Amino acid sequence: MVNRKELRPESRPSAAFGARVRSAREDRGWSQEDLASRMTYSSQHISAVETDRKPPTLPFSRKADAVFGTAGSSGSFEREWREIRHGVLLEGFPEYAEYERRAVEIRLFQIGIVPGLLQTPGYAMALARSDIQRGSITPEQAEERVSFLAQRQAALGRDRPPMVLVVMDESCILRSVGGSAVMDAQLAKLTEFAALPNTVVQVAPFTMGERRPFHLPVNLLTLADRSLVAYAETHAQGHVDRESTAVLPLLAGYHHLQAESLPQAASVAMIEELRKGSP
């Protein structure tokens, strides 16, 4: 093995991807030229991906799956690429984000933190830094996560923006994230968002008690063909659902949630009081 570069798959996700390509290739007794021919890439390109000198791409990942027979599996190269690309987002969320980009109406319910579509860059980065400190993501993945969030938010500014209906548990605005300056900017962003013609922002107060229908965050989308998409998540996993038997009960629950929550004017007044430092 002349000029064989030692790989360090533990250094970062793209290095692990490259090491896995090399391992799969060598397990089959193929040279880089053999794999290049099968994937219609140059051998130099194969070498650069394997040694982490060139990042993998979606087309590369799909061709690797076709060649190695891993397409559609839980261990596919495409799935690994998406984890790298989206900064270890929960399973299911990249799929949801694609639906969100095309939605004509978005309904959100969040507990504990401000919904991503309404987060300021400072607030989002404060959350990401906390994950870095816990060791759950790398600094590079944190940057990617914040960048991905900015892309989602930019989609709201298209020529015909979606209607966005947001209900936040009171904990979202009471929980301090990133310090007083970050929170003040975040609360200001919420009031600005509420003033847009295509948005409604409500707070579900603690006094709602057991009448709050959801105990986990819920996202509901209406697409242009009027079909519905639901996304819900736990701490470890996200799940996209388009079956009406699952989505319609969530929609009914959301209507009850809106009816029990504070009206927008009262919600904005609560946020403004927090900005003034009132108890």
HELIX and SHEET records of a PDB file:
HELIX    1   1 PRO A   13  ASP A   27  1                                  15    
HELIX    2   2 GLN A   32  MET A   39  1                                   8    
HELIX    3   3 SER A   43  GLU A   50  1                                   8    
HELIX    4   4 LEU A   58  PHE A   68  1                                  11    
HELIX    5   5 PHE A   77  ARG A   85  1                                   9    
HELIX    6   6 PHE A   93  ARG A  102  1                                  10    
HELIX    7   7 GLY A  116  LEU A  118  5                                   3    
HELIX    8   8 PRO A  121  ARG A  134  1                                  14    
HELIX    9   9 PRO A  139  ALA A  154  1                                  16    
HELIX   10  10 ALA A  155  GLY A  157  5                                   3    
HELIX   11  11 SER A  171  LEU A  174  1                                   4    
HELIX   12  12 SER A  180  ALA A  194  1                                  15    
HELIX   13  13 PHE A  206  ARG A  211  5                                   6    
HELIX   14  14 SER A  244  GLU A  260  1                                  17    
HELIX   15  15 GLN A  264  ARG A  275  1                                  12    
SHEET    1   A 6 THR A 199  ALA A 204  0                                        
SHEET    2   A 6 MET A 163  ASP A 169  1                                        
SHEET    3   A 6 GLU A 105  GLN A 110  1                                        
SHEET    4   A 6 VAL A 218  THR A 222 -1                                        
SHEET    5   A 6 LEU A 228  GLU A 233 -1                                        
SHEET    6   A 6 GLY A 238  ASP A 241 -1                                        
END                                                                             
